[in-house]
Amino acid sequence: MDRNTLGLLVCPICKGELIHDRNAGELICKADRLAFPVRDGIPVMLEEEARRISLEEKDRLS
């Protein structure tokens, strides 16, 4: 996923910043504690497809 595309994307729930976790293949919203999958280079920005991240995982992202 290129930086230009990443700079345009926001969380579909709160419109907040997303963090790209390349190793996990996810875009993470710390505010909502959701991780949206990136499949075949395409971000899946649907709340029902996202996984909830733990408080510990959120803290590691800081």
KOLLUMLUM-797853 format. One record per residue: x, y, z of N, C-alpha, C in turn; residue in three letters. Coordinates in pm, 1 decimal, padded with zeros to 6 digits, always signed. Layout:
N
{{X,Y,Z},{X,Y,Z},{X,Y,Z},"ALA"}
...
//
This chain:
62
{{+00085.2,-00116.2,+00000.0},{+00000.0,+00000.0,+00000.0},{+00090.2,+00123.0,+00000.0},"MET"}
{{+00068.5,+00214.9,-00093.0},{+00157.4,+00330.2,-00101.8},{+00116.9,+00441.8,-00005.4},"ASP"}
{{+00213.2,+00528.7,+00023.8},{+00191.9,+00635.8,+00122.3},{+00084.1,+00735.3,+00080.8},"ARG"}
{{+00073.5,+00763.5,-00048.6},{-00028.0,+00859.2,-00094.3},{-00168.2,+00808.1,-00063.6},"ASN"}
{{-00190.9,+00682.0,-00091.3},{-00322.1,+00623.3,-00063.0},{-00347.7,+00620.8,+00086.8},"THR"}
{{-00248.0,+00580.3,+00163.3},{-00262.7,+00573.9,+00308.5},{-00295.2,+00711.8,+00366.2},"LEU"}
{{-00235.9,+00815.9,+00311.6},{-00261.3,+00951.5,+00359.6},{-00403.9,+00998.7,+00335.7},"GLY"}
{{-00472.2,+00937.8,+00241.7},{-00610.5,+00976.2,+00209.7},{-00714.4,+00901.4,+00293.6},"LEU"}
{{-00675.0,+00787.7,+00346.8},{-00770.5,+00704.3,+00420.0},{-00785.5,+00748.0,+00564.8},"LEU"}
{{-00907.2,+00740.3,+00614.3},{-00938.7,+00767.1,+00754.9},{-01030.2,+00655.5,+00803.9},"VAL"}
{{-01042.8,+00646.0,+00932.9},{-01132.6,+00547.8,+00992.6},{-01276.2,+00578.2,+00947.7},"CYS"}
{{-01348.2,+00478.9,+00898.8},{-01486.0,+00503.0,+00855.1},{-01582.1,+00531.5,+00970.4},"PRO"}
{{-01540.9,+00502.0,+01094.2},{-01627.5,+00523.2,+01209.0},{-01610.5,+00664.5,+01265.0},"ILE"}
{{-01486.1,+00700.5,+01300.0},{-01461.5,+00828.8,+01367.3},{-01391.0,+00931.8,+01279.3},"CYS"}
{{-01352.2,+00890.4,+01159.6},{-01279.3,+00977.2,+01064.5},{-01139.3,+01012.6,+01115.3},"LYS"}
{{-01087.5,+00930.8,+01207.9},{-00955.4,+00953.2,+01266.4},{-00843.7,+00891.9,+01183.8},"GLY"}
{{-00722.7,+00916.6,+01229.4},{-00601.2,+00868.4,+01163.6},{-00589.3,+00716.7,+01174.5},"GLU"}
{{-00532.5,+00657.4,+01070.9},{-00508.0,+00514.2,+01068.8},{-00358.0,+00487.5,+01069.9},"LEU"}
{{-00318.8,+00381.0,+01135.0},{-00179.8,+00337.7,+01138.5},{-00169.9,+00211.0,+01054.3},"ILE"}
{{-00072.7,+00209.5,+00961.9},{-00056.0,+00092.8,+00876.2},{+00040.1,-00005.4,+00942.3},"HIS"}
{{-00009.8,-00122.1,+00977.8},{+00072.2,-00229.2,+01032.2},{+00100.6,-00325.6,+00917.5},"ASP"}
{{+00216.2,-00306.9,+00854.9},{+00251.4,-00388.3,+00738.1},{+00263.7,-00536.6,+00772.4},"ARG"}
{{+00321.6,-00566.4,+00888.4},{+00341.1,-00706.6,+00926.9},{+00208.6,-00780.5,+00941.9},"ASN"}
{{+00110.8,-00714.8,+00999.7},{-00020.4,-00777.7,+01020.6},{-00112.3,-00760.0,+00900.2},"ALA"}
{{-00078.2,-00668.3,+00808.8},{-00164.9,-00641.4,+00694.2},{-00294.8,-00576.4,+00735.8},"GLY"}
{{-00281.6,-00473.4,+00821.8},{-00400.5,-00407.0,+00875.2},{-00380.7,-00255.9,+00882.4},"GLU"}
{{-00492.2,-00185.8,+00880.9},{-00496.9,-00043.1,+00910.6},{-00566.0,-00030.1,+01045.5},"LEU"}
{{-00499.9,+00034.8,+01139.3},{-00548.1,+00037.3,+01276.9},{-00593.3,+00176.6,+01317.8},"ILE"}
{{-00711.7,+00182.9,+01376.5},{-00763.5,+00305.2,+01436.4},{-00750.3,+00289.0,+01587.4},"CYS"}
{{-00660.2,+00366.6,+01647.5},{-00639.7,+00357.5,+01792.1},{-00760.7,+00410.9,+01868.6},"LYS"}
{{-00826.6,+00512.5,+01815.9},{-00940.2,+00573.5,+01885.7},{-01054.6,+00474.0,+01904.2},"ALA"}
{{-01084.1,+00397.6,+01800.9},{-01194.1,+00300.5,+01807.1},{-01147.0,+00159.9,+01840.9},"ASP"}
{{-01014.2,+00142.1,+01850.6},{-00954.4,+00011.0,+01877.8},{-01001.9,-00093.8,+01777.9},"ARG"}
{{-00992.0,-00056.8,+01647.9},{-01029.6,-00147.7,+01540.5},{-00913.3,-00163.4,+01443.6},"LEU"}
{{-00898.7,-00284.2,+01390.8},{-00796.9,-00313.5,+01290.4},{-00868.7,-00360.1,+01163.8},"ALA"}
{{-00855.6,-00281.7,+01057.3},{-00920.0,-00312.4,+00929.9},{-00821.1,-00390.2,+00843.0},"PHE"}
{{-00862.6,-00502.1,+00784.1},{-00770.9,-00582.5,+00704.0},{-00738.0,-00516.9,+00570.5},"PRO"}
{{-00618.9,-00548.8,+00521.6},{-00578.4,-00511.4,+00385.9},{-00561.3,-00642.4,+00311.4},"VAL"}
{{-00644.6,-00664.2,+00211.5},{-00642.8,-00790.3,+00136.3},{-00602.1,-00763.4,-00007.7},"ARG"}
{{-00497.3,-00829.3,-00050.3},{-00444.7,-00812.0,-00186.6},{-00419.1,-00664.9,-00217.2},"ASP"}
{{-00369.8,-00591.7,-00115.8},{-00337.2,-00450.5,-00132.4},{-00456.2,-00356.7,-00126.4},"GLY"}
{{-00574.5,-00410.0,-00097.5},{-00696.5,-00329.3,-00093.2},{-00748.4,-00324.5,+00050.7},"ILE"}
{{-00757.9,-00204.2,+00109.2},{-00810.3,-00194.3,+00244.7},{-00961.2,-00222.6,+00248.6},"PRO"}
{{-01000.6,-00305.0,+00342.9},{-01142.5,-00339.3,+00362.2},{-01191.0,-00254.7,+00479.4},"VAL"}
{{-01256.3,-00143.2,+00447.9},{-01292.6,-00044.3,+00548.6},{-01436.8,-00061.0,+00596.8},"MET"}
{{-01473.1,-00183.6,+00627.4},{-01606.2,-00214.0,+00677.2},{-01596.1,-00253.2,+00824.5},"LEU"}
{{-01680.4,-00192.6,+00906.6},{-01675.7,-00219.2,+01050.1},{-01694.1,-00367.3,+01081.0},"GLU"}
{{-01781.7,-00434.2,+01007.2},{-01806.6,-00576.0,+01033.7},{-01689.5,-00666.0,+00993.6},"GLU"}
{{-01596.1,-00615.2,+00914.7},{-01476.7,-00691.3,+00875.5},{-01358.2,-00663.5,+00968.4},"GLU"}
{{-01368.5,-00560.4,+01050.3},{-01259.0,-00519.8,+01138.6},{-01255.5,-00609.5,+01261.9},"ALA"}
{{-01137.2,-00618.2,+01320.2},{-01125.6,-00691.1,+01446.5},{-01097.0,-00590.7,+01556.9},"ARG"}
{{-01146.5,-00620.0,+01674.3},{-01124.9,-00534.6,+01792.1},{-00984.9,-00562.0,+01844.7},"ARG"}
{{-00908.8,-00456.2,+01874.6},{-00775.8,-00474.6,+01931.8},{-00782.6,-00453.2,+02083.4},"ILE"}
{{-00696.2,-00520.8,+02154.2},{-00694.2,-00511.7,+02300.2},{-00629.3,-00381.0,+02344.2},"SER"}
{{-00649.1,-00345.8,+02470.3},{-00584.9,-00226.2,+02525.3},{-00433.8,-00240.4,+02523.2},"LEU"}
{{-00383.2,-00360.9,+02547.9},{-00239.0,-00384.8,+02546.7},{-00183.5,-00363.8,+02405.8},"GLU"}
{{-00254.9,-00414.1,+02307.6},{-00211.3,-00397.6,+02169.4},{-00214.5,-00250.2,+02129.3},"GLU"}
{{-00316.6,-00179.6,+02173.3},{-00327.4,-00036.4,+02144.5},{-00208.3,+00038.6,+02204.8},"LYS"}
{{-00172.7,+00005.0,+02327.8},{-00061.3,+00071.0,+02394.5},{+00070.9,+00045.7,+02323.6},"ASP"}
{{+00088.0,-00070.5,+02265.4},{+00211.7,-00102.2,+02191.5},{+00225.6,-00018.1,+02066.6},"ARG"}
{{+00116.7,+00032.2,+02012.9},{+00119.6,+00110.1,+01889.7},{+00168.4,+00253.4,+01912.1},"LEU"}
{{+00177.8,+00295.6,+02035.1},{+00216.9,+00434.3,+02066.2},{+00359.4,+00463.1,+02031.7},"SER"}
//
